[in-house]
Amino acid sequence: MSEPKPIVVAVDGSEASTHAMIWAARSAAARALPLHIVTVVHIPAFYYSEPYLAQSFHEEMKATARDRLDSAAMMARQIVDDSGRVEVTTEQLEGKVASTLVAVSAKADRLVVGSRGLGEVKGLLAGSVSTAVASHAVAPVVVVRGRTLDGAPPAEGPVVVGVDGSESCRAAVEVAFAEASSRGATLVAVNVWSDVSVQPSLGAVPEDPHWSRIQTGEEIVLAERLAGYRERYPDVVVERVVARDRPVRVLSEYAEQAQLLVVGTRGRGGFKGLLLGSTSNALIQTADCPVMVVRSEVED
C-alpha cells in the first residue's frame, strides 16, 4: 500500500500564510493525513551582480526561513496534538515561489496557500503567487481567505460546491463530498444556470415556459452530477440549489456562511486553453471563505 500524500502548506511569515497553516493543520487532523510545511527562499537576480551581497543575503534568508518553519511547525503540532495521527514535517525550498510550489503540488494531496503573501502590493485581493498556483498546480489548491474567527479560518458551516454541466466539475464534486464527510458538514451543491441578467419586463419570469424548461433541465443536470456520491458518502447531508443568476454572485453569497467553497478550474462557459476560468478566478479574489480549486483530468 502506497504512503498517503501529505497536505502541503506554504508559509512565508505573513498573517495570510498563518491562516493557511491553521486551515491545513485542521484538515490534516480531520483526514488523518501527514502535514508538510514548506517555505521558499528566492534570491532576486539583481543580487547576483554583487557576489558577497548575494551570499550574505542568501544566508540571512535561509536563517529567517528556518525560524519561520520552526514557528509554523510548533503551532501546527499544537493544533493536531489531540489527534495523535498526524506527522508534521518541514522543508526549505529554493527557487521562484510560484513555479516551486507548482512542482511540489505533484506530490501533494492538497496544496494550501494564503491569499496574499509578504511583498504583495497592498490592496491586491489575491496575490500573484496564489493565482498562479491555482492556475497551474496538479493537486487541488486551497486559497485561504475571507473571514476569520478568533484569528483562524471558519471551521463551522457547510461545504459549498459549484456544479454545472461541464466535465470539469466532476472532480470538484468528488472532492467536495470527501471534504464534507471529513468535516461532518452539510454539502450545498449549487447549479447556477445563467451568466446574464434578463429583466422580468423582457418576459424572463418563472412563469415563462422557456424558463421552466431550462430550470427543469438544470435540476436534472445537478441530479446527474451528484448521482452515485450519496451512496459512497451516506453520512453527508446534501442540499441542492438551482438558481438563475450570475454564478459568482450566488456562490459568493453562500460563501458568507460556508467553511469551504469548492470549484473547478473551468466551467462550461470557459474558453478551451484558459487555465483558470472567470468564475473560479473571481472567487479566489473575493469569496468570504477558503476556496478550493480542483483541476479535472480532462484538462490535462
C-alpha positions as CSV (number, residue, x, y, z in Angstrom):
1,M,0.0,0.0,0.0
2,S,1.4,3.4,-1.0
3,E,2.1,6.1,1.5
4,P,-0.6,8.7,1.7
5,K,0.2,12.1,0.1
6,P,0.5,14.9,2.6
7,I,-1.4,18.1,2.8
8,V,1.3,20.7,1.8
9,V,1.0,24.3,3.1
10,A,3.3,27.2,2.1
11,V,4.3,29.7,4.8
12,D,6.1,33.0,4.4
13,G,5.7,34.7,7.7
14,S,2.6,36.7,6.7
15,E,-0.7,36.7,8.5
16,A,-2.3,35.2,5.4
17,S,0.1,32.2,5.5
18,T,-0.6,31.7,9.2
19,H,-4.3,31.3,8.4
20,A,-3.4,28.9,5.6
21,M,-1.3,26.8,8.0
22,I,-4.1,26.7,10.6
23,W,-6.5,25.5,7.9
24,A,-4.1,22.9,6.6
25,A,-3.4,21.5,10.1
26,R,-7.0,21.2,10.9
27,S,-7.6,19.5,7.6
28,A,-4.7,17.1,8.1
29,A,-6.1,16.2,11.6
30,A,-9.6,15.6,10.2
31,R,-8.4,13.4,7.4
32,A,-5.5,11.7,9.3
33,L,-3.0,12.8,6.6
34,P,0.6,14.0,7.0
35,L,1.2,17.7,7.1
36,H,4.2,19.1,5.2
37,I,5.0,22.7,5.8
38,V,7.2,24.4,3.2
39,T,8.8,27.8,2.6
40,V,10.5,29.0,-0.5
41,V,13.7,31.1,-0.5
42,H,14.0,33.2,-3.6
43,I,17.0,35.4,-4.3
44,P,16.2,38.2,-6.8
45,A,18.5,38.1,-9.9
46,F,20.0,41.6,-9.3
47,Y,21.6,40.5,-6.0
48,Y,23.9,38.2,-8.0
49,S,25.7,41.3,-9.5
50,E,27.4,41.5,-6.1
51,P,28.5,38.0,-5.1
52,Y,29.3,38.9,-1.5
53,L,26.0,40.7,-1.1
54,A,24.2,37.8,-2.7
55,Q,25.8,35.3,-0.3
56,S,25.2,37.4,2.8
57,F,21.5,37.9,1.8
58,H,21.1,34.2,1.0
59,E,22.3,33.2,4.4
60,E,20.1,35.7,6.1
61,M,17.1,34.5,4.1
62,K,17.8,30.9,4.9
63,A,18.1,31.6,8.6
64,T,14.8,33.5,8.5
65,A,13.2,30.6,6.7
66,R,14.3,28.1,9.3
67,D,12.9,30.2,12.1
68,R,9.6,30.6,10.1
69,L,9.4,26.8,9.6
70,D,10.1,26.1,13.3
71,S,7.4,28.5,14.4
72,A,4.8,27.2,11.9
73,A,5.6,23.6,12.9
74,M,5.2,24.4,16.6
75,M,1.8,25.9,16.0
76,A,0.7,23.1,13.7
77,R,1.7,20.4,16.3
78,Q,-0.4,22.2,18.9
79,I,-3.4,22.1,16.6
80,V,-3.1,18.4,15.6
81,D,-1.8,17.2,19.0
82,D,-5.1,15.8,20.2
83,S,-5.5,13.6,17.2
84,G,-2.2,11.8,17.6
85,R,-2.5,10.7,13.9
86,V,-0.7,13.5,12.1
87,E,3.0,13.6,11.2
88,V,4.3,17.2,10.8
89,T,7.4,17.8,8.6
90,T,9.0,20.9,7.2
91,E,11.1,21.7,4.2
92,Q,13.0,24.7,3.0
93,L,13.0,25.1,-0.8
94,E,14.8,27.5,-3.2
95,G,13.6,29.0,-6.5
96,K,10.8,31.2,-7.8
97,V,7.9,30.8,-5.4
98,A,5.0,30.0,-7.8
99,S,6.9,27.5,-10.0
100,T,8.4,25.8,-7.0
101,L,5.0,25.4,-5.3
102,V,3.5,24.1,-8.6
103,A,6.3,21.4,-8.7
104,V,5.6,20.5,-5.1
105,S,1.9,20.1,-5.8
106,A,2.6,16.9,-7.9
107,K,3.3,15.1,-4.6
108,A,0.6,16.7,-2.5
109,D,-3.0,15.6,-1.6
110,R,-3.8,19.3,-1.3
111,L,-1.7,22.4,-1.7
112,V,-2.7,25.2,0.7
113,V,-1.7,28.9,0.3
114,G,-2.6,32.2,1.8
115,S,-4.5,34.8,-0.3
116,R,-1.6,37.2,-0.1
117,G,2.0,36.9,1.0
118,L,4.8,39.2,2.1
119,G,5.8,41.6,-0.6
120,E,2.4,41.7,-2.3
121,V,1.0,45.0,-3.2
122,K,-1.3,46.4,-0.5
123,G,-4.9,46.3,-1.7
124,L,-4.3,43.4,-4.1
125,L,-7.1,41.0,-3.3
126,A,-5.4,37.8,-4.2
127,G,-1.6,37.6,-4.7
128,S,0.1,36.7,-7.9
129,V,1.5,33.6,-6.3
130,S,-1.8,32.2,-5.1
131,T,-3.4,32.9,-8.5
132,A,-0.6,31.3,-10.5
133,V,-0.5,28.3,-8.2
134,A,-4.3,27.8,-8.5
135,S,-4.0,28.0,-12.3
136,H,-1.1,25.5,-12.7
137,A,-1.0,23.1,-9.8
138,V,-1.6,19.4,-10.2
139,A,-3.3,18.9,-6.8
140,P,-6.4,20.7,-5.6
141,V,-5.3,24.2,-4.4
142,V,-6.9,25.8,-1.3
143,V,-6.6,29.6,-1.2
144,V,-7.3,30.5,2.4
145,R,-9.0,33.9,2.5
146,G,-12.1,35.6,3.8
147,R,-13.5,36.0,7.3
148,T,-11.8,34.7,10.4
149,L,-13.0,33.8,13.9
150,D,-10.5,34.3,16.8
151,G,-7.8,34.7,14.2
152,A,-8.5,31.5,12.4
153,P,-10.4,30.5,9.2
154,P,-14.0,29.3,9.7
155,A,-14.5,25.8,11.0
156,E,-18.3,25.8,11.0
157,G,-20.8,26.0,8.3
158,P,-21.4,23.9,5.1
159,V,-19.1,22.9,2.3
160,V,-20.4,24.6,-0.9
161,V,-19.6,23.2,-4.4
162,G,-20.3,24.9,-7.7
163,V,-21.9,22.4,-10.1
164,D,-22.6,22.8,-13.8
165,G,-22.9,20.6,-16.9
166,S,-19.2,20.6,-17.7
167,E,-16.9,17.6,-17.3
168,S,-14.5,19.8,-15.3
169,C,-16.9,20.0,-12.3
170,R,-17.0,16.2,-11.8
171,A,-13.6,16.2,-9.9
172,A,-14.8,19.2,-7.8
173,V,-18.0,17.4,-6.8
174,E,-16.0,14.3,-5.7
175,V,-13.5,16.4,-3.6
176,A,-16.4,18.4,-2.1
177,F,-18.1,15.2,-0.9
178,A,-14.9,14.0,0.7
179,E,-14.3,17.3,2.4
180,A,-17.9,17.5,3.7
181,S,-17.6,13.9,5.1
182,S,-14.3,14.5,6.9
183,R,-15.7,17.7,8.5
184,G,-19.1,16.4,9.4
185,A,-20.5,19.2,7.3
186,T,-23.6,19.6,5.1
187,L,-22.8,19.8,1.4
188,V,-24.6,22.5,-0.5
189,A,-24.5,21.8,-4.3
190,V,-25.2,24.9,-6.3
191,N,-26.0,25.0,-10.0
192,V,-26.3,28.5,-11.4
193,W,-27.6,28.4,-15.0
194,S,-27.2,31.9,-16.3
195,D,-24.3,34.2,-16.8
196,V,-26.5,37.2,-17.8
197,S,-29.3,39.2,-16.2
198,V,-32.6,39.4,-18.1
199,Q,-35.2,41.7,-16.6
200,P,-38.7,40.3,-15.9
201,S,-40.0,43.0,-18.2
202,L,-38.5,41.1,-21.1
203,G,-40.5,38.1,-20.3
204,A,-37.9,36.1,-18.4
205,V,-40.1,35.3,-15.4
206,P,-40.6,32.0,-13.5
207,E,-44.0,31.5,-15.2
208,D,-42.3,31.7,-18.6
209,P,-42.5,28.1,-20.2
210,H,-39.0,28.5,-21.6
211,W,-37.6,29.4,-18.2
212,S,-39.4,26.5,-16.6
213,R,-38.0,24.1,-19.2
214,I,-34.4,25.3,-18.6
215,Q,-34.9,25.2,-14.8
216,T,-36.1,21.6,-15.0
217,G,-33.2,20.7,-17.3
218,E,-30.7,22.2,-14.9
219,E,-32.2,20.3,-11.9
220,I,-31.6,17.1,-13.9
221,V,-28.0,18.2,-14.6
222,L,-27.5,18.7,-10.9
223,A,-29.0,15.3,-10.1
224,E,-26.8,13.6,-12.6
225,R,-23.6,15.2,-11.3
226,L,-24.5,14.1,-7.7
227,A,-25.5,10.6,-8.7
228,G,-23.5,7.8,-7.0
229,Y,-21.9,10.0,-4.4
230,R,-24.8,9.8,-2.0
231,E,-24.2,6.0,-1.8
232,R,-20.4,6.5,-1.3
233,Y,-20.9,9.2,1.3
234,P,-24.1,8.2,3.2
235,D,-23.1,10.4,6.1
236,V,-23.2,13.6,4.1
237,V,-26.4,15.6,4.1
238,V,-26.9,17.3,0.7
239,E,-28.8,20.4,-0.1
240,R,-29.5,21.1,-3.8
241,V,-29.7,24.7,-5.2
242,V,-30.6,25.6,-8.7
243,A,-30.6,29.3,-9.4
244,R,-30.9,31.6,-12.4
245,D,-28.3,34.3,-11.8
246,R,-24.6,35.1,-12.1
247,P,-22.5,32.2,-10.7
248,V,-20.1,34.5,-8.9
249,R,-22.8,36.4,-7.1
250,V,-24.7,33.3,-6.0
251,L,-21.6,31.3,-4.9
252,S,-20.3,34.4,-3.1
253,E,-23.5,34.7,-1.1
254,Y,-23.2,31.1,0.0
255,A,-19.5,31.5,0.8
256,E,-20.5,34.1,3.5
257,Q,-21.8,31.2,5.7
258,A,-19.6,28.4,4.4
259,Q,-16.4,26.9,5.8
260,L,-15.2,26.0,2.3
261,L,-16.1,26.7,-1.3
262,V,-15.1,24.1,-3.9
263,V,-15.0,25.0,-7.6
264,G,-13.5,23.5,-10.8
265,T,-10.9,25.4,-12.8
266,R,-13.2,26.0,-15.7
267,G,-17.0,25.7,-16.2
268,R,-19.0,25.0,-19.3
269,G,-18.6,28.6,-20.4
270,G,-14.8,28.6,-20.1
271,F,-12.6,29.1,-23.1
272,K,-10.6,26.0,-24.0
273,G,-6.9,26.5,-23.0
274,L,-7.8,29.0,-20.3
275,L,-6.2,27.7,-17.2
276,L,-8.4,29.4,-14.7
277,G,-12.0,30.4,-15.6
278,S,-13.6,33.7,-14.8
279,T,-15.8,32.3,-12.0
280,S,-13.0,30.5,-10.1
281,N,-10.6,33.4,-10.6
282,A,-13.2,35.9,-9.3
283,L,-14.0,33.7,-6.2
284,I,-10.3,33.3,-5.1
285,Q,-10.2,37.1,-5.3
286,T,-13.3,37.9,-3.3
287,A,-15.0,35.0,-1.5
288,D,-15.6,35.2,2.2
289,C,-14.2,31.8,3.0
290,P,-11.4,29.5,1.8
291,V,-11.7,28.5,-1.8
292,M,-10.5,25.1,-3.2
293,V,-9.8,25.0,-6.9
294,V,-9.9,21.4,-8.4
295,R,-8.4,20.5,-11.7
296,S,-10.0,17.7,-13.7
297,E,-8.1,15.0,-15.6
298,V,-9.9,16.1,-18.8
299,E,-7.9,19.4,-18.6
300,D,-4.5,17.7,-18.5
